[in-house]
Amino acid sequence: MLALAGRLAEFSIPPWRTGAQVIEAERRALMRAFEATAPDAPVFVAEDARGALLGFVYLETVVDYFTGRSHAHVSILAVAAAAEGQGVGRALLDTADRWARERGYPFVSLNVFAQNDRARAVYERLGYGAETIRYVKPLPPP
């Protein structure tokens, strides 16, 4: 799964970030998930019939800023390049939906870089919609 972290930087990264930063941050998050497995933060894996990794989704339970209620958050979703376009991402997000519904959560959230047009299109086809937009203003060193 750590090897798939590189897929999470295969788009135009904002100029104040680097692909290496994105990949390393995602790897750190995965390592934390592996070290502290918890029922409210599962990792679901998609494999082919031979057991080859097709993708995974790492979910977390987070608290909504506006309501104070817990909900499911897709922390990381990665699909192997060879499996792209075959419904693996959709199946993983369907799994996230089922997991959230089983817990009575009112919604599932996720973050995506604004430049990641392909992922955004997939999410929108599956019913996700933009709620807030985070702006970043890089500052020059003092």
C-alpha contacts under 8 A as a table, 3 or more apart, distances in Angstrom:
res1	aa1	res2	aa2	distance
1	M	4	L	5.30
1	M	5	A	7.07
1	M	53	L	7.70
1	M	55	G	7.67
1	M	56	F	7.37
2	L	5	A	5.39
2	L	27	R	5.97
2	L	30	L	7.25
3	A	6	G	6.40
4	L	7	R	5.48
4	L	8	L	7.51
4	L	55	G	7.72
4	L	78	A	6.37
4	L	79	V	7.22
4	L	80	A	6.45
5	A	8	L	5.45
5	A	9	A	7.76
5	A	23	I	5.53
5	A	26	E	6.23
5	A	27	R	6.27
5	A	78	A	7.10
6	G	9	A	5.82
6	G	10	E	7.15
6	G	23	I	5.62
7	R	10	E	5.37
7	R	78	A	6.72
7	R	79	V	7.52
7	R	80	A	7.41
7	R	81	A	7.62
8	L	11	F	7.96
8	L	22	V	7.24
8	L	23	I	6.58
8	L	26	E	7.92
8	L	78	A	6.75
9	A	12	S	7.78
9	A	13	I	6.95
9	A	19	G	5.22
9	A	20	A	7.95
9	A	22	V	6.31
9	A	23	I	6.46
10	E	19	G	7.89
11	F	115	Q	7.04
11	F	116	N	5.88
12	S	115	Q	5.91
12	S	116	N	6.98
13	I	17	R	6.36
13	I	18	T	6.51
13	I	19	G	6.59
13	I	113	F	7.85
13	I	115	Q	6.87
14	P	17	R	5.54
14	P	18	T	7.62
14	P	115	Q	7.42
15	P	18	T	7.30
16	W	138	P	6.57
17	R	21	Q	6.63
17	R	22	V	7.50
18	T	21	Q	5.20
18	T	22	V	6.54
19	G	22	V	5.14
19	G	23	I	6.12
20	A	23	I	5.16
20	A	24	E	5.98
21	Q	24	E	5.23
21	Q	25	A	6.07
22	V	25	A	5.25
22	V	26	E	6.24
23	I	26	E	5.21
23	I	27	R	6.15
24	E	27	R	5.04
24	E	28	R	6.16
25	A	28	R	5.12
25	A	29	A	6.29
26	E	29	A	5.09
26	E	30	L	6.24
26	E	76	I	7.39
27	R	30	L	5.05
27	R	31	M	6.14
28	R	31	M	5.07
28	R	32	R	6.28
29	A	32	R	5.17
29	A	33	A	6.30
30	L	33	A	4.95
30	L	34	F	6.20
30	L	58	Y	7.79
31	M	34	F	5.06
31	M	35	E	6.10
32	R	35	E	5.12
32	R	36	A	6.03
33	A	36	A	5.43
33	A	37	T	5.67
33	A	38	A	7.99
33	A	41	A	7.29
33	A	42	P	7.79
33	A	43	V	7.74
33	A	58	Y	7.92
34	F	37	T	5.70
37	T	41	A	6.92
37	T	42	P	7.01
38	A	41	A	5.28
38	A	42	P	6.50
39	P	42	P	5.99
40	D	59	L	7.83
40	D	60	E	6.08
40	D	61	T	5.60
41	A	58	Y	7.05
41	A	59	L	5.19
41	A	60	E	4.24
41	A	61	T	6.25
42	P	58	Y	5.98
42	P	59	L	5.52
42	P	60	E	6.96
43	V	56	F	6.81
43	V	57	V	5.64
43	V	58	Y	4.35
43	V	59	L	6.27
44	F	56	F	5.50
44	F	57	V	5.35
44	F	58	Y	6.54
44	F	92	L	7.25
44	F	95	T	7.80
45	V	53	L	7.32
45	V	54	L	7.68
45	V	55	G	6.00
45	V	56	F	4.32
45	V	57	V	6.66
45	V	92	L	7.71
46	A	53	L	6.19
46	A	54	L	5.29
46	A	55	G	5.19
46	A	56	F	5.85
46	A	88	V	7.05
46	A	92	L	7.18
47	E	50	R	7.55
47	E	51	G	5.15
47	E	52	A	5.21
47	E	53	L	4.62
47	E	54	L	5.07
47	E	55	G	7.14
48	D	51	G	5.25
48	D	52	A	5.41
48	D	53	L	6.80
48	D	54	L	6.62
49	A	52	A	7.49
53	L	80	A	7.40
54	L	79	V	5.86
54	L	80	A	5.21
54	L	82	A	7.76
54	L	83	A	5.83
54	L	88	V	6.99
55	G	77	L	7.53
55	G	78	A	5.34
55	G	79	V	4.05
55	G	80	A	5.59
55	G	83	A	7.91
55	G	88	V	6.84
55	G	89	G	7.36
55	G	92	L	7.93
56	F	76	I	7.90
56	F	77	L	5.90
56	F	78	A	5.60
56	F	79	V	6.62
56	F	92	L	6.76
57	V	74	V	6.93
57	V	75	S	7.58
57	V	76	I	5.60
57	V	77	L	4.42
57	V	78	A	6.58
57	V	92	L	6.15
57	V	93	L	7.53
57	V	96	A	7.73
58	Y	74	V	6.12
58	Y	75	S	5.52
58	Y	76	I	5.04
58	Y	77	L	6.47
59	L	72	A	6.66
59	L	73	H	5.58
59	L	74	V	4.70
59	L	75	S	5.42
59	L	76	I	7.13
59	L	96	A	7.21
60	E	72	A	5.86
60	E	73	H	5.17
60	E	74	V	6.54
60	E	75	S	6.38
61	T	70	S	6.36
61	T	71	H	5.65
61	T	72	A	4.83
61	T	73	H	6.03
62	V	70	S	5.45
62	V	71	H	5.60
62	V	72	A	6.32
62	V	73	H	6.46
63	V	68	G	5.59
63	V	69	R	5.38
63	V	70	S	4.31
63	V	71	H	6.15
64	D	67	T	5.58
64	D	68	G	5.01
64	D	69	R	5.42
64	D	70	S	6.08
64	D	71	H	6.75
65	Y	68	G	5.72
70	S	105	Y	6.58
71	H	100	A	7.24
71	H	105	Y	4.94
71	H	106	P	6.27
71	H	107	F	5.84
71	H	108	V	6.17
71	H	109	S	7.68
72	A	96	A	7.81
72	A	100	A	5.73
72	A	105	Y	6.64
72	A	107	F	6.54
72	A	108	V	4.70
72	A	109	S	6.37
73	H	108	V	5.42
73	H	109	S	4.65
73	H	110	L	5.52
74	V	77	L	6.84
74	V	96	A	7.56
74	V	108	V	7.14
74	V	109	S	6.16
74	V	110	L	4.88
74	V	111	N	7.67
75	S	110	L	6.48
75	S	111	N	7.56
77	L	89	G	7.44
77	L	92	L	7.93
78	A	89	G	7.50
79	V	83	A	6.50
79	V	84	E	6.30
79	V	88	V	6.80
79	V	89	G	6.30
80	A	83	A	5.28
80	A	84	E	6.35
81	A	84	E	5.24
83	A	86	Q	5.73
83	A	88	V	6.75
84	E	87	G	7.44
84	E	88	V	7.12
84	E	89	G	7.86
85	G	88	V	7.46
87	G	90	R	5.13
87	G	91	A	6.09
88	V	91	A	5.08
88	V	92	L	6.20
89	G	92	L	5.12
89	G	93	L	6.15
90	R	93	L	5.08
90	R	94	D	6.01
90	R	126	L	7.63
91	A	94	D	4.97
91	A	95	T	6.21
92	L	95	T	4.99
92	L	96	A	6.31
93	L	96	A	4.82
93	L	97	D	6.21
94	D	97	D	4.98
94	D	98	R	6.28
95	T	98	R	5.11
95	T	99	W	6.13
96	A	99	W	5.11
96	A	100	A	6.14
96	A	108	V	7.78
97	D	100	A	5.14
97	D	101	R	6.10
97	D	108	V	6.96
98	R	101	R	5.10
98	R	102	E	6.09
99	W	102	E	5.25
99	W	103	R	6.62
100	A	103	R	5.25
100	A	104	G	6.37
100	A	105	Y	5.28
100	A	106	P	7.84
100	A	107	F	7.31
100	A	108	V	7.02
101	R	104	G	4.93
101	R	105	Y	5.73
101	R	106	P	7.58
102	E	105	Y	7.70
105	Y	108	V	7.69
109	S	128	Y	7.99
112	V	116	N	6.85
112	V	119	A	7.48
112	V	120	R	7.00
113	F	116	N	5.38
114	A	117	D	7.04
114	A	120	R	7.88
116	N	119	A	5.65
116	N	120	R	6.22
117	D	120	R	5.05
117	D	121	A	6.09
118	R	121	A	5.24
118	R	122	V	6.47
119	A	122	V	5.10
119	A	123	Y	6.20
120	R	123	Y	5.10
120	R	124	E	6.10
121	A	124	E	5.17
121	A	125	R	6.17
122	V	125	R	5.17
122	V	126	L	6.37
123	Y	126	L	5.11
123	Y	127	G	6.51
123	Y	128	Y	5.28
123	Y	129	G	7.63
124	E	127	G	5.15
124	E	128	Y	4.82
124	E	129	G	5.92
125	R	128	Y	7.34
130	A	133	I	7.37
